[in-house]
C-alpha cells in the first residue's frame, strides 16, 4: 500500500503542470522554428549562497527523479491547455507523446555545494529539457533551503537529537517535503505522519498543552498519558508551574519516566533547574526535550545546558530566514542543428548585475589538501585534470530517460554527514562569513 492508496495528497499522478506557461510557449515557438530537436545541456546552479552561509546542502534529488518520471500530459491536462488556448494543436500533439528520454547528471543528494557548483545537468533535446525547468527548481530550491538550515542546526546540536515539528507552519505538502529535507540535513525524526508514511522517517509525538488543560488536574493528565503510552513517554511540564509539574510527573511515572518537555521560558535556566530536580527525585535517566521557536543560534546557546533533544518547527521549515537557495536552470550548451552528431556549442547569458552565466558542459570536483580536507570546488568544461579524476562530484542519475540512481533516504543522510565532515572546521561556524571553499574555474 502507498500514499495514493490511502488518498493522501503526497503523490501527484502528473507533474506536467508544475511549470510556468512560458516553458510551453517556448516549446511551441521552437517547434515551429525547427530548433526544438537541437541537443541541449541545461545546468542548475546558484550564483551565491544566502548571506552568511558557509556551504549549501543539496536535497530533493530523489523527488526530482520522481517528478521527471511523472511528467506526463494526460487527457485532462491536455484538455486544460486546449481550453485556455495556451498552445496550438501541433504542440498539444507533441505534448501527448512527451516522455523525457535524455540524461541527467548531478551531485548526489546530501552533498554540499558552493556558488557555481553544477548541482544538476540535464541533457536531451531543447524541447524535452526546457519543460522541466520549473518543477526541478521548485523542488531543489525548497528542499535544499530546508536541508541547509537543518545541517546548521545539526552542527549546533553537537550530536543531540533533533525533532522536525514544523508541519503546522507551512503548506501541508511542503511540510512532507520539509520533513524529508530536514532528515537529509541531520534531523532524527519528524512529527508529521505523512512524511513518516511516504519516506519512512521515524515519527514521534505525545501530547500538547490542550491535553493537560482538558483534565481536571495536571496529575490526572499525566496519569492518563502514562497509563496509555507507558512510563517511557514524554510529559509536557510547562503548562502551569514547571517545578510542581516535574515533581508530579516523577510521582506518576516513577524514575522510569522517559522524558519531560519544556516549551517556554528561559530554556537555559529552566533546563538546569529541571535537570537538578529530576536527579534529586531519582529520575537520573529521564531526558529533557526543549522546543519553543528554536533556530540554530538558540540551539547553539543551549550547548552548555543539560538538554537531550530539540524540537524545531517554524525556523526549520522556512529555511531559517532563507526559504530559497536562488538556484537557476540555464542553457549552457546546444547543438548548431538537429543532427544528433552536431557538436555542442557553449552558450551563456551576458548581463549586468551579476546575472551572467558561464557557458559549456561542466564537470566538478572537490580538491583536497594534503590532510584530505577540502580546499576548493573546481568547475571546468575541458578535460578533467588527472589529479582530480578521483574527486569528481557529478554522478549519473537518469540515462536515456530511465532513472538509474534511486537510493534509500538513509544514503543521502549519511552522505551529508560525510560531506560536511570533509569541509574545513570553519564551515561549522554560525557567524557571518564567506563560503568555506572558493569556486575555481578550470
C-alpha positions in Angstrom: 0.0 0.0 0.0 1.2 3.5 -0.7 0.1 7.1 -0.1 -2.1 7.2 -3.2 -4.0 4.1 -2.0 -5.0 6.0 1.2 -5.9 9.1 -0.7 -3.2 11.2 0.9 -2.2 14.2 -1.1 1.5 13.4 -1.2 1.8 11.7 -4.5 0.7 13.5 -7.7 -0.2 11.5 -10.9 1.3 14.1 -13.2 3.8 16.9 -12.6 3.4 18.3 -16.1 1.5 21.5 -14.9 4.0 22.2 -12.1 5.5 24.6 -14.6 5.4 28.1 -15.9 3.4 28.9 -19.0 6.5 30.3 -20.9 8.0 26.8 -20.9 5.2 25.7 -23.2 5.1 28.8 -25.3 8.9 28.5 -25.9 8.3 24.9 -26.9 5.6 25.9 -29.4 7.9 28.6 -31.0 10.9 26.2 -31.1 8.8 23.5 -32.8 7.6 26.0 -35.4 11.2 27.3 -35.9 12.6 23.8 -36.3 15.0 24.2 -33.3 13.2 22.2 -30.8 15.2 19.0 -31.5 18.6 20.6 -31.1 20.6 18.7 -28.5 20.9 20.9 -25.4 22.5 21.0 -22.0 20.9 22.8 -19.1 22.6 23.2 -15.7 21.3 24.0 -12.2 23.5 26.2 -10.0 23.3 29.2 -7.7 25.4 32.3 -8.2 25.7 32.9 -4.4 24.9 31.4 -1.1 22.5 33.1 1.3 24.2 35.8 3.2 26.4 34.4 6.0 26.1 30.7 4.9 29.3 28.8 4.5 28.0 25.9 2.4 24.8 24.7 0.7 23.2 21.3 1.0 21.7 19.6 -2.0 18.3 18.0 -1.2 15.3 16.9 -3.2 17.2 14.9 -5.8 15.1 11.8 -5.2 11.9 14.0 -5.6 13.3 15.4 -8.8 13.7 11.9 -10.2 10.1 11.1 -9.3 8.9 14.4 -10.9 10.7 13.7 -14.2 9.2 10.2 -14.3 5.7 11.6 -13.7 6.0 14.4 -16.1 3.1 13.3 -18.4 0.5 15.2 -20.3 -2.6 13.1 -19.8 -6.0 13.9 -21.5 -7.2 16.1 -18.6 -4.1 18.2 -18.7 -4.2 18.5 -22.5 -7.8 19.5 -22.3 -7.0 22.3 -19.9 -4.2 23.6 -22.2 -6.6 23.4 -25.2 -9.4 25.1 -23.4 -7.2 28.0 -22.4 -5.5 28.2 -25.8 -2.2 28.1 -24.2 -0.5 26.3 -27.1 -1.6 25.2 -30.5 -2.8 21.8 -31.7 0.6 20.7 -33.2 2.2 21.4 -29.8 -0.6 19.6 -27.9 0.0 16.6 -30.2 3.7 16.7 -29.3 3.0 17.0 -25.6 0.7 14.0 -25.7 3.7 11.9 -26.6 6.1 13.5 -24.2 8.5 11.3 -22.3 11.8 12.5 -21.1 14.4 10.4 -23.0 17.6 12.3 -22.1 20.3 12.1 -19.4 20.6 13.7 -16.1 23.8 14.0 -14.1 24.1 15.7 -10.7 25.6 15.9 -7.3 24.2 13.1 -5.3 21.6 14.0 -2.7 23.1 15.2 0.7 26.3 16.5 -1.0 27.3 20.1 -0.2 27.7 22.7 -2.9 29.1 26.2 -3.4 28.4 29.2 -5.8 28.7 27.9 -9.4 28.5 24.2 -8.5 26.7 22.5 -11.4 24.5 20.5 -9.0 22.3 19.2 -11.8 22.9 18.8 -15.5 20.0 17.9 -17.9 20.8 16.8 -21.4 18.5 16.0 -24.3 16.6 17.9 -26.9 15.8 21.5 -26.2 12.1 20.7 -26.2 12.2 17.9 -23.6 14.6 19.6 -21.3 13.1 23.1 -21.2 9.8 21.8 -19.9 11.5 20.5 -16.7 12.9 23.8 -15.6 10.2 25.0 -13.2 9.5 21.7 -11.4 13.2 21.0 -10.9 13.9 24.4 -9.5 10.7 24.3 -7.3 11.9 21.1 -5.7 15.6 21.9 -5.4 15.2 25.4 -4.2 12.8 24.4 -1.4 14.3 21.2 -0.2 17.9 22.5 -0.3 17.0 25.5 1.7 15.4 23.3 4.4 18.4 20.9 4.4 20.9 23.8 4.8 19.0 25.1 7.8 18.8 21.5 9.2 22.5 21.0 8.7 23.4 24.2 10.6 21.0 23.1 13.4 22.5 19.6 13.4 26.0 21.0 13.7 24.9 23.3 16.5 23.2 20.5 18.3 26.5 18.6 18.6 25.1 15.1 18.5 21.9 15.8 20.5 18.7 14.5 18.9 16.6 16.8 16.6 12.9 16.5 16.0 11.3 18.2 13.0 7.9 19.6 14.0 7.0 22.3 11.5 4.0 20.9 9.7 1.6 23.4 11.1 3.8 26.3 9.9 3.8 25.6 6.2 1.7 24.2 3.4 0.6 20.6 4.0 2.5 19.2 1.0 5.5 21.4 1.7 5.6 20.0 5.2 6.1 16.5 3.9 9.0 17.7 1.6 10.4 19.7 4.5 10.5 16.7 6.8 12.4 14.7 4.1 14.9 17.5 3.6 15.4 18.0 7.3 16.2 14.3 7.7 18.8 14.6 4.9 20.3 17.6 6.7 20.7 15.7 10.0 17.4 15.6 11.9 16.5 12.4 13.5 12.7 12.3 13.4 9.5 14.2 12.5 6.1 14.8 14.0 4.5 14.6 10.5 2.9 11.2 9.9 2.6 11.8 6.2 6.3 12.2 6.0 6.8 9.0 8.0 4.4 7.1 5.7 5.8 8.5 2.5 9.5 8.3 3.3 10.0 6.0 6.3 11.3 8.8 8.5 10.9 7.9 12.3 7.9 9.7 13.8 7.5 11.0 17.4 4.8 12.8 19.4 3.0 12.6 22.7 0.8 15.5 23.9 0.2 19.2 23.8 -0.9 21.7 26.4 -4.5 21.1 25.3 -4.3 17.6 26.7 -3.3 18.9 30.2 -6.0 21.6 30.1 -8.6 19.1 29.2 -8.2 17.3 32.5 -9.3 18.5 36.0 -5.7 18.4 37.2 -2.2 18.1 35.8 -1.8 14.8 37.8 -4.9 13.4 36.0 -3.5 14.3 32.6 -0.1 12.8 33.4 -1.7 9.6 34.8 -3.9 9.2 31.6 -0.9 9.6 29.4 1.4 7.3 31.3 -1.3 4.6 31.6 -1.9 4.8 27.9 1.6 5.3 26.5 3.8 3.8 29.2 6.4 5.2 31.6 8.8 5.9 28.7 6.5 8.7 27.4 7.4 12.4 27.3 5.4 14.6 29.7 4.9 18.3 28.9 5.7 20.2 32.2 5.3 23.9 31.5 1.5 24.3 31.4 1.3 25.7 34.9 4.3 25.5 37.3 7.3 23.7 36.0 8.8 22.6 39.3 5.4 21.2 40.5 4.9 19.5 37.2 8.2 17.8 37.3 7.5 16.6 40.8 4.1 15.3 39.8 5.5 13.7 36.6 8.0 11.6 38.6 5.4 10.7 41.2 3.1 9.4 38.5 5.6 7.7 36.2 8.4 6.9 38.6 12.1 7.2 37.9 11.5 5.3 34.7 9.9 8.4 33.1 11.2 8.7 29.6 11.4 12.5 29.2 10.0 15.9 30.1 9.4 18.6 27.5 9.9 22.3 28.1 8.2 24.7 25.7 8.6 28.2 27.2 10.6 30.4 29.5 14.3 30.9 29.8 15.2 27.5 28.4 18.9 27.6 29.6 17.9 28.4 33.2 14.8 26.1 33.3 16.7 23.2 31.8 19.4 23.4 34.5 16.7 23.6 37.2 14.7 20.7 35.8 17.8 18.5 35.5 18.8 19.1 39.1 15.2 18.4 40.2 15.0 15.2 38.2 18.3 14.0 39.7 17.1 14.8 43.2 13.9 12.8 42.6 15.9 9.8 41.4 14.9 10.2 37.7 18.5 10.5 36.5 17.8 8.8 33.2 14.8 11.0 32.3 15.7 13.1 29.3 14.9 16.8 28.7 13.4 17.9 25.4 13.1 21.6 24.6 11.0 23.3 22.0 9.8 26.9 21.6 10.7 28.7 18.3 14.3 27.4 18.2 16.8 28.1 15.4 20.5 27.2 15.1 21.5 30.2 17.2 19.2 29.2 20.0 20.4 25.6 19.8 24.0 26.8 20.0 23.2 28.9 23.0 22.0 25.8 24.8 25.2 23.8 24.2 26.0 24.0 27.9 22.5 23.2 29.1 21.5 19.6 30.2 19.3 19.2 27.1 19.0 15.9 25.3 16.8 16.8 22.3 15.5 19.8 20.5 12.2 20.2 18.6 12.3 22.7 15.8 9.4 24.0 13.7 9.0 27.4 12.1 12.6 28.3 11.6 13.4 24.9 10.1 10.6 24.7 7.5 11.2 28.3 6.4 14.9 27.8 5.9 15.9 29.8 9.0 15.4 33.1 7.2 16.4 31.9 3.8 13.5 29.9 2.3 15.1 29.6 -1.2 18.6 28.9 -2.5 18.2 31.1 -5.6 19.1 28.2 -7.9 18.7 28.8 -11.6 18.3 26.5 -14.6 20.4 27.8 -17.6 21.1 26.6 -21.1 24.9 26.3 -21.2 25.4 24.4 -24.5 23.4 23.4 -27.6 24.0 21.9 -31.0 24.1 24.0 -34.1 21.4 21.8 -35.7 19.1 18.9 -35.0 21.7 16.4 -36.3 22.5 14.1 -33.4 26.1 14.3 -34.4 26.3 18.1 -34.4 28.9 19.3 -31.9 27.8 21.2 -28.8 28.4 25.0 -28.8 28.8 26.7 -25.5 26.2 29.4 -24.8 25.9 31.8 -21.9 23.9 34.8 -20.8 25.7 38.1 -20.7 24.1 40.7 -18.5 24.8 43.3 -15.9 24.0 42.9 -12.2 25.8 39.7 -11.5 23.4 37.5 -13.5 25.8 36.4 -16.2 26.4 32.6 -16.6 29.4 30.5 -17.7 28.8 28.5 -20.9 29.8 25.0 -21.6 29.0 21.5 -20.3 30.7 21.3 -17.0 32.3 18.8 -14.6 33.0 19.5 -11.0 35.5 18.1 -8.5 36.4 18.9 -4.9 40.1 19.3 -4.4 41.5 18.1 -1.1 44.6 19.4 0.7 47.4 17.1 1.9 45.4 16.2 5.0 42.4 15.2 3.0 40.3 18.3 3.9 38.5 20.0 1.0 40.2 23.2 -0.1 38.4 24.2 -3.3 35.4 23.4 -5.6 36.8 23.1 -9.1 34.5 23.5 -12.1 35.6 23.0 -15.6 34.5 22.5 -19.2 37.5 20.8 -20.7 39.3 17.5 -19.8 39.3 16.7 -16.2 42.9 17.0 -14.8 44.3 13.6 -13.8 44.8 14.7 -10.2 41.0 15.4 -9.9 39.8 12.4 -11.6 39.0 10.6 -8.4 37.4 13.6 -6.8 34.6 14.3 -9.3 31.2 15.1 -7.9 28.6 14.5 -10.6 27.0 11.1 -10.9 24.6 9.7 -13.5 21.0 9.9 -12.3 19.0 9.3 -15.5 20.2 7.5 -18.6 18.1 7.5 -21.8 15.1 8.6 -19.8 15.4 5.8 -17.2 16.2 6.5 -13.6 19.4 4.7 -12.6 20.3 6.2 -9.3 17.5 5.7 -6.8 18.7 5.2 -3.3 17.3 4.9 0.3 16.9 8.3 2.1 19.4 7.0 4.7 22.1 7.0 2.0 21.6 10.8 1.4 21.6 11.4 5.1 24.8 9.5 5.6 26.4 11.2 2.6 25.7 14.6 4.0 27.3 13.8 7.3 30.4 12.6 5.5 30.5 15.6 3.1 30.2 18.1 6.0 32.9 16.3 7.9 35.2 16.7 4.9 35.0 20.5 5.0 37.3 22.9 6.9 36.2 23.3 10.5 35.2 26.9 9.9 32.2 25.6 7.9 30.5 24.9 11.2 30.7 28.5 12.4 27.4 30.3 12.7 29.0 33.7 12.5 28.7 35.6 9.2 31.3 34.7 6.6 32.1 33.8 3.0 31.7 30.3 1.5 34.1 28.0 3.2 35.5 26.8 -0.2 36.3 29.0 -3.1 35.0 28.0 -6.5 37.8 27.8 -9.2 37.1 27.5 -12.9 39.5 25.3 -14.9 
